[in-house]
Amino acid sequence: MTTPKRIYLAGPEVFFAEPEHHAIVAAKKRILAACGLEGVDPLDTALTLPEDEPDREHGFRIFRANRSLMDSCDGVIANLTPFRGLSADAGTVYEVGYMIGQGKAAFGYSLDHRSYYQRAGGCEKDEQGHAVEPFGLADNLMIECGIEEAGGRVFIAPGSGGPEWFDEGLFRQCAESLAKALFLIAD
């Protein structure tokens, strides 16, 4: 039996309280398993943080563990829903770039249907007079264009862009598309 392709689950869910994080990750892993893929959560590390270690060292230990997990994966699905601002979580964006840089499959989704331009106020310039990207993309052009140029896609939820953090149907679209990209599902 072939080992399933491993898919790194990037997104701000790592910052959520345990019950919410666990429920979302369990649902994602179930959907990926149905597509013949194995979901890998950033918190799946066997990481032990020594109590007497400085915070900075904790950060580096987490970074190295997550990088090792990404290295062990064949692709990424990223939750690009804006987090703590107009754009996707910065760590998630780094993880997407890291995976694309390794030539691995990358797909993403946003639960906010509005474009980056709309979220930034729908004006050519922000309140400080700086240009706002008017391209109708889900986020900064480097994120969405990078994913699509690497053969992936960013899926956008229809609707109001409310406070929900998981949409099973949208995630399933990502998972099925990623499986097709990895030649696991015939058209």
C-alpha positions, 0 to 999 in steps of 0.5 A: 500500500502506498503512503498517502501524500502529506499536506501541511495545513497552514493557517491562523487556527494554531492560535485558536483555543484548543476545542476550536482548533481541534475541531477544525483540524479534525474536520480538515484531516477527515476531508483530506483522508477521503481524498487519499491525503494525510493532513499535517497540522503545525501542532502535530510536532512532538515538541517539548518546550523547556520551562527555563528556555527563553521565549526567543529560543521557544520561537526558534524551536517552534520554527524549526519543528514546523519547517521540518514538518513542511519538509516532510509534506508534499503540499500545503492548503492555506487558510488565507482568511484575513487575520488580525488585519486586512491580509492573511496571517503573516506566518501562513504566507511565509509557509505558502512561500516556503512550500512553493519555493520547494516546488510543492503543491499549494492551494489556499482559501479565504472565507472573506469573499471581498477582494483585498482592494475592497477590504482596504476601502475600495480606494486607489490610495489608503488614508496615508496616501499609499497605493492600494492594489486594484487587481480584484485578488483575494490578497496581495498579488504575490500570494494569489499569483504565486499560488496560481503560477505554481499550479494551485488556486485560491478558493473564495467563499461566497457570502458575507465574509463573517467571523466563521473560520471553517467552511467544509465545502470550500475546504473540500474543493481545495482538497479535491483540487490538490488531490487532482494536482497530485494525480490522485483523482482522475477527472 
